[in-house]
Amino acid sequence: MNGNVTAPLSWVFTLVFVGFYVVAYQHSIHLWRWPYPRYILVALSFGMVLWLLVKMRFHLPWVTYWIEMADYAFLATLMYGYFKIQDKDRRIKDRLFQSANWDALTHVQNYAAYDRAIGYHFSRSLIRHNNLTMAMFDIDHFKCVNDTYGHLAGDEVLKQVSSTVVDVLKAKDEQIVLYRTGGEEFNVIFPGYTVAQAQPLVQEFFDRVKALRIPYNDVELNVTISVGVSSLHRTDHNPLDFYKRVDSHLYRSKKMGRQQITLE
């Protein structure tokens, strides 16, 4: 308003503009009906008041006022279309990101996300000489569940097991992430943890899964997991070397009768 901070109309203009921002923000974060009519009504209502203050401050003729209001209404409509395009583009990107990084069934991160994460943590741990531990587990006799009760029962088992493990991990440390890397195979990355530090958490989710009672139709399913755990070695040349060692510990758990944890 012409840089005059002592003019009363300047302060009225500022307060109205702040009110415009607050009301517009509230409309933008709520999924109310009729978004465009609400948007244009708010924009025109505040716009008329703001331009009226400008008219009064600079003694503009009414013709100029209505011309500016018409231009303003046209610009507001164009801006609404632009915001809708931007919002649609953001939603598409969000959906693509979700489908590329998250497992649709269990809602944990998938193999693609694991592959990026283990590459990052592997390099970071070697460079900074940080600890890094990984656990790998799969559900014992999972094929029997599918063959006996059907794939929907197997899906329910996968969801319940992954949810249980995530609950245990999140309660301890948000940095520890569960990934579904195969059909019934999961990996857990423990950044900054030694095997000894990760062991209590592994034991906790192992016990919690064992205690699960999963209702399905008229039966109650009980499953167990086999787990392999190892830490990063300085002799590991790449993440695959690390993965293979953890996988070999998991294989040892299964070979020794399943339902057990093999630590390095």
Kinemage of the C-alpha trace (Angstrom):
@kinemage 1
@onewidth
@group {chain A} dominant
@subgroup {mainchain}
@vectorlist {calphas} color= white
{ca met a 1} P 0.000 0.000 0.000
{ca asn a 2} L 2.553 2.570 -1.240
{ca gly a 3} L 4.972 1.771 1.611
{ca asn a 4} L 3.071 3.967 4.090
{ca val a 5} L 2.976 2.029 7.363
{ca thr a 6} L 1.178 4.871 9.148
{ca ala a 7} L -1.863 4.804 6.846
{ca pro a 8} L -4.856 3.086 8.524
{ca leu a 9} L -5.995 1.589 5.221
{ca ser a 10} L -2.619 -0.125 4.875
{ca trp a 11} L -3.169 -1.962 8.153
{ca val a 12} L -6.757 -2.829 7.251
{ca phe a 13} L -5.488 -4.200 3.935
{ca thr a 14} L -2.872 -6.293 5.752
{ca leu a 15} L -5.413 -7.731 8.213
{ca val a 16} L -7.859 -8.586 5.436
{ca phe a 17} L -5.072 -10.237 3.444
{ca val a 18} L -4.044 -12.330 6.472
{ca gly a 19} L -7.688 -13.339 6.904
{ca phe a 20} L -7.788 -14.298 3.220
{ca tyr a 21} L -4.744 -16.529 3.682
{ca val a 22} L -6.168 -18.230 6.798
{ca val a 23} L -9.560 -18.930 5.212
{ca ala a 24} L -7.993 -20.124 1.940
{ca tyr a 25} L -5.642 -22.428 3.835
{ca gln a 26} L -8.516 -23.978 5.795
{ca his a 27} L -10.392 -24.646 2.562
{ca ser a 28} L -7.309 -26.225 1.007
{ca ile a 29} L -6.756 -28.793 3.768
{ca his a 30} L -10.380 -29.927 4.149
{ca leu a 31} L -12.081 -32.201 1.641
{ca trp a 32} L -15.333 -30.265 1.543
{ca arg a 33} L -17.840 -30.526 -1.304
{ca trp a 34} L -17.950 -28.166 -4.276
{ca pro a 35} L -14.280 -27.156 -4.210
{ca tyr a 36} L -14.354 -24.730 -7.157
{ca pro a 37} L -17.481 -22.755 -6.093
{ca arg a 38} L -16.051 -22.457 -2.583
{ca tyr a 39} L -12.662 -21.410 -3.930
{ca ile a 40} L -14.012 -18.751 -6.283
{ca leu a 41} L -16.461 -17.449 -3.658
{ca val a 42} L -13.663 -16.978 -1.109
{ca ala a 43} L -11.317 -15.471 -3.714
{ca leu a 44} L -13.907 -12.996 -5.021
{ca ser a 45} L -15.199 -12.045 -1.565
{ca phe a 46} L -11.783 -11.143 -0.246
{ca gly a 47} L -10.669 -9.779 -3.614
{ca met a 48} L -13.523 -7.288 -3.712
{ca val a 49} L -12.672 -6.039 -0.226
{ca leu a 50} L -8.949 -5.790 -0.988
{ca trp a 51} L -9.489 -3.968 -4.293
{ca leu a 52} L -12.005 -1.675 -2.615
{ca leu a 53} L -9.306 -0.667 -0.119
{ca val a 54} L -6.900 -0.044 -3.000
{ca lys a 55} L -9.559 2.065 -4.749
{ca met a 56} L -10.104 4.121 -1.608
{ca arg a 57} L -6.384 4.529 -0.952
{ca phe a 58} L -5.517 5.717 -4.455
{ca his a 59} L -8.886 7.257 -5.433
{ca leu a 60} L -9.374 5.000 -8.418
{ca pro a 61} L -12.543 5.318 -10.542
{ca trp a 62} L -15.199 2.609 -10.310
{ca val a 63} L -14.545 1.596 -13.902
{ca thr a 64} L -10.962 0.734 -13.008
{ca tyr a 65} L -12.171 -1.167 -9.933
{ca trp a 66} L -14.528 -3.406 -11.942
{ca ile a 67} L -11.973 -3.963 -14.693
{ca glu a 68} L -9.420 -5.078 -12.099
{ca met a 69} L -12.011 -7.344 -10.460
{ca ala a 70} L -12.819 -8.981 -13.818
{ca asp a 71} L -9.122 -9.545 -14.468
{ca tyr a 72} L -8.732 -10.884 -10.937
{ca ala a 73} L -11.632 -13.340 -11.361
{ca phe a 74} L -10.145 -14.594 -14.639
{ca leu a 75} L -6.701 -14.989 -13.059
{ca ala a 76} L -8.184 -16.786 -10.019
{ca thr a 77} L -9.883 -19.295 -12.333
{ca leu a 78} L -6.641 -19.908 -14.217
{ca met a 79} L -4.809 -20.389 -10.921
{ca tyr a 80} L -7.394 -22.922 -9.763
{ca gly a 81} L -6.822 -24.961 -12.923
{ca tyr a 82} L -3.069 -24.757 -12.414
{ca phe a 83} L -3.351 -25.927 -8.790
{ca lys a 84} L -5.589 -28.823 -9.837
{ca ile a 85} L -3.032 -29.953 -12.415
{ca gln a 86} L -0.238 -29.688 -9.838
{ca asp a 87} L -2.280 -31.621 -7.271
{ca lys a 88} L -3.119 -34.367 -9.771
{ca asp a 89} L 0.543 -34.641 -10.765
{ca arg a 90} L 1.572 -34.906 -7.090
{ca arg a 91} L -1.017 -37.627 -6.448
{ca ile a 92} L 0.162 -39.628 -9.461
{ca lys a 93} L 3.761 -39.374 -8.242
{ca asp a 94} L 2.699 -40.447 -4.748
{ca arg a 95} L 0.882 -43.500 -6.125
{ca leu a 96} L 3.850 -44.440 -8.302
{ca phe a 97} L 6.182 -44.078 -5.318
{ca gln a 98} L 3.910 -46.220 -3.152
{ca ser a 99} L 3.588 -48.976 -5.752
{ca ala a 100} L 7.332 -48.924 -6.447
{ca asn a 101} L 8.425 -49.100 -2.807
{ca trp a 102} L 5.658 -50.684 -0.742
{ca asp a 103} L 4.117 -54.128 -0.704
{ca ala a 104} L 0.382 -53.821 -1.353
{ca leu a 105} L -0.574 -56.785 0.842
{ca thr a 106} L 1.464 -56.309 4.005
{ca his a 107} L 2.029 -52.528 3.734
{ca val a 108} L 5.722 -52.891 4.506
{ca gln a 109} L 8.477 -51.827 2.142
{ca asn a 110} L 9.291 -54.174 -0.733
{ca tyr a 111} L 12.424 -55.628 -2.326
{ca ala a 112} L 13.109 -52.528 -4.441
{ca ala a 113} L 13.134 -50.390 -1.296
{ca tyr a 114} L 15.296 -52.980 0.478
{ca asp a 115} L 17.790 -53.011 -2.386
{ca arg a 116} L 18.256 -49.236 -2.200
{ca ala a 117} L 18.380 -49.217 1.601
{ca ile a 118} L 20.954 -51.987 1.966
{ca gly a 119} L 23.161 -50.330 -0.675
{ca tyr a 120} L 23.012 -47.051 1.214
{ca his a 121} L 23.623 -48.548 4.673
{ca phe a 122} L 26.357 -50.863 3.370
{ca ser a 123} L 28.376 -47.991 1.866
{ca arg a 124} L 27.732 -45.671 4.803
{ca ser a 125} L 28.754 -48.311 7.359
{ca leu a 126} L 32.010 -49.152 5.566
{ca ile a 127} L 32.982 -45.512 5.096
{ca arg a 128} L 32.113 -44.420 8.633
{ca his a 129} L 33.023 -47.718 10.315
{ca asn a 130} L 29.507 -48.027 11.743
{ca asn a 131} L 27.890 -51.232 12.911
{ca leu a 132} L 25.268 -52.818 10.678
{ca thr a 133} L 23.225 -55.935 11.361
{ca met a 134} L 20.593 -57.678 9.300
{ca ala a 135} L 18.036 -60.346 10.134
{ca met a 136} L 16.240 -62.491 7.607
{ca phe a 137} L 13.259 -64.696 8.369
{ca asp a 138} L 10.561 -66.647 6.649
{ca ile a 139} L 7.379 -68.307 7.838
{ca asp a 140} L 7.731 -72.004 8.604
{ca his a 141} L 5.644 -74.377 6.469
{ca phe a 142} L 3.916 -71.466 4.765
{ca lys a 143} L 3.115 -73.596 1.714
{ca cys a 144} L 1.134 -75.953 3.954
{ca val a 145} L -1.020 -73.035 5.104
{ca asn a 146} L -1.811 -72.136 1.486
{ca asp a 147} L -2.414 -75.748 0.477
{ca thr a 148} L -4.594 -76.537 3.504
{ca tyr a 149} L -6.605 -73.370 4.024
{ca gly a 150} L -6.196 -71.464 0.758
{ca his a 151} L -4.243 -68.431 -0.373
{ca leu a 152} L -6.505 -65.992 1.433
{ca ala a 153} L -5.484 -67.663 4.683
{ca gly a 154} L -1.861 -67.310 3.628
{ca asp a 155} L -2.427 -63.631 2.911
{ca glu a 156} L -3.879 -63.148 6.387
{ca val a 157} L -0.868 -64.859 7.922
{ca leu a 158} L 1.509 -62.591 6.001
{ca lys a 159} L -0.368 -59.486 7.119
{ca gln a 160} L -0.532 -60.518 10.774
{ca val a 161} L 3.114 -61.582 10.967
{ca ser a 162} L 4.434 -58.426 9.288
{ca ser a 163} L 2.205 -56.202 11.438
{ca thr a 164} L 3.433 -57.910 14.605
{ca val a 165} L 7.089 -57.520 13.668
{ca val a 166} L 6.616 -53.862 12.680
{ca asp a 167} L 4.970 -53.134 16.041
{ca val a 168} L 7.954 -54.598 17.887
{ca leu a 169} L 10.499 -52.697 15.793
{ca lys a 170} L 8.732 -49.323 15.907
{ca ala a 171} L 8.390 -49.520 19.680
{ca lys a 172} L 12.186 -49.745 19.905
{ca asp a 173} L 13.631 -47.681 17.056
{ca glu a 174} L 12.032 -45.990 14.027
{ca gln a 175} L 15.281 -46.475 12.075
{ca ile a 176} L 14.850 -50.253 12.022
{ca val a 177} L 12.806 -51.208 8.960
{ca leu a 178} L 11.080 -54.414 7.884
{ca tyr a 179} L 11.083 -55.336 4.188
{ca arg a 180} L 9.165 -58.053 2.375
{ca thr a 181} L 11.798 -59.383 -0.006
{ca gly a 182} L 10.047 -62.529 -1.232
{ca gly a 183} L 6.848 -64.555 -0.937
{ca glu a 184} L 7.093 -65.336 2.780
{ca glu a 185} L 10.605 -63.966 3.229
{ca phe a 186} L 11.362 -60.773 5.129
{ca asn a 187} L 14.512 -58.796 5.933
{ca val a 188} L 15.139 -56.405 8.811
{ca ile a 189} L 17.975 -53.857 8.638
{ca phe a 190} L 19.435 -52.674 11.959
{ca pro a 191} L 21.567 -49.557 11.239
{ca gly a 192} L 24.179 -48.958 13.962
{ca tyr a 193} L 23.456 -52.257 15.744
{ca thr a 194} L 25.738 -55.165 16.550
{ca val a 195} L 24.336 -58.685 16.577
{ca ala a 196} L 24.347 -58.618 20.387
{ca gln a 197} L 22.320 -55.389 20.371
{ca ala a 198} L 19.856 -56.671 17.789
{ca gln a 199} L 19.373 -60.077 19.433
{ca pro a 200} L 16.814 -58.990 22.082
{ca leu a 201} L 14.623 -57.396 19.414
{ca val a 202} L 14.891 -60.435 17.160
{ca gln a 203} L 13.990 -62.672 20.086
{ca glu a 204} L 11.025 -60.458 20.940
{ca phe a 205} L 9.436 -60.517 17.503
{ca phe a 206} L 10.264 -64.237 17.219
{ca asp a 207} L 8.306 -64.889 20.446
{ca arg a 208} L 5.476 -62.536 19.503
{ca val a 209} L 4.938 -64.283 16.173
{ca lys a 210} L 5.023 -67.680 17.878
{ca ala a 211} L 2.311 -66.526 20.279
{ca leu a 212} L 0.068 -65.239 17.486
{ca arg a 213} L -3.374 -66.774 17.101
{ca ile a 214} L -4.675 -65.816 13.666
{ca pro a 215} L -8.426 -66.348 13.193
{ca tyr a 216} L -9.489 -67.428 9.723
{ca asn a 217} L -13.056 -68.575 9.075
{ca asp a 218} L -13.726 -71.204 11.728
{ca val a 219} L -10.103 -72.064 12.514
{ca glu a 220} L -7.257 -70.408 14.416
{ca leu a 221} L -3.879 -70.458 12.725
{ca asn a 222} L -0.600 -70.578 14.588
{ca val a 223} L 2.708 -70.044 12.764
{ca thr a 224} L 6.385 -69.785 13.619
{ca ile a 225} L 9.386 -68.282 11.858
{ca ser a 226} L 12.981 -69.278 11.206
{ca val a 227} L 15.546 -66.497 11.507
{ca gly a 228} L 19.134 -65.832 10.456
{ca val a 229} L 21.115 -62.891 11.841
{ca ser a 230} L 24.544 -61.536 10.969
{ca ser a 231} L 26.530 -58.307 11.086
{ca leu a 232} L 28.502 -56.584 8.364
{ca his a 233} L 32.083 -57.792 7.863
{ca arg a 234} L 34.841 -55.517 6.641
{ca thr a 235} L 35.695 -58.234 4.129
{ca asp a 236} L 32.260 -57.937 2.478
{ca his a 237} L 32.846 -56.560 -0.993
{ca asn a 238} L 29.218 -55.689 -1.701
{ca pro a 239} L 25.730 -55.979 -0.177
{ca leu a 240} L 25.261 -59.362 -1.844
{ca asp a 241} L 28.101 -60.860 0.251
{ca phe a 242} L 26.337 -59.608 3.369
{ca tyr a 243} L 22.970 -60.931 2.148
{ca lys a 244} L 24.365 -64.376 1.364
{ca arg a 245} L 25.808 -64.773 4.864
{ca val a 246} L 22.526 -63.817 6.520
{ca asp a 247} L 20.695 -66.149 4.142
{ca ser a 248} L 23.048 -68.994 5.051
{ca his a 249} L 22.179 -68.493 8.739
{ca leu a 250} L 18.486 -68.619 7.869
{ca tyr a 251} L 19.070 -71.823 5.898
{ca arg a 252} L 20.844 -73.299 8.917
{ca ser a 253} L 17.821 -72.524 11.118
{ca lys a 254} L 15.544 -74.301 8.655
{ca lys a 255} L 17.919 -77.228 8.244
{ca met a 256} L 18.125 -77.717 12.017
{ca gly a 257} L 14.370 -78.114 12.325
{ca arg a 258} L 12.964 -74.581 11.834
{ca gln a 259} L 11.392 -72.415 14.556
{ca gln a 260} L 14.752 -71.117 15.740
{ca ile a 261} L 17.230 -68.250 15.453
{ca thr a 262} L 20.763 -68.676 14.102
{ca leu a 263} L 23.106 -65.873 15.131
{ca glu a 264} L 26.543 -65.150 13.786
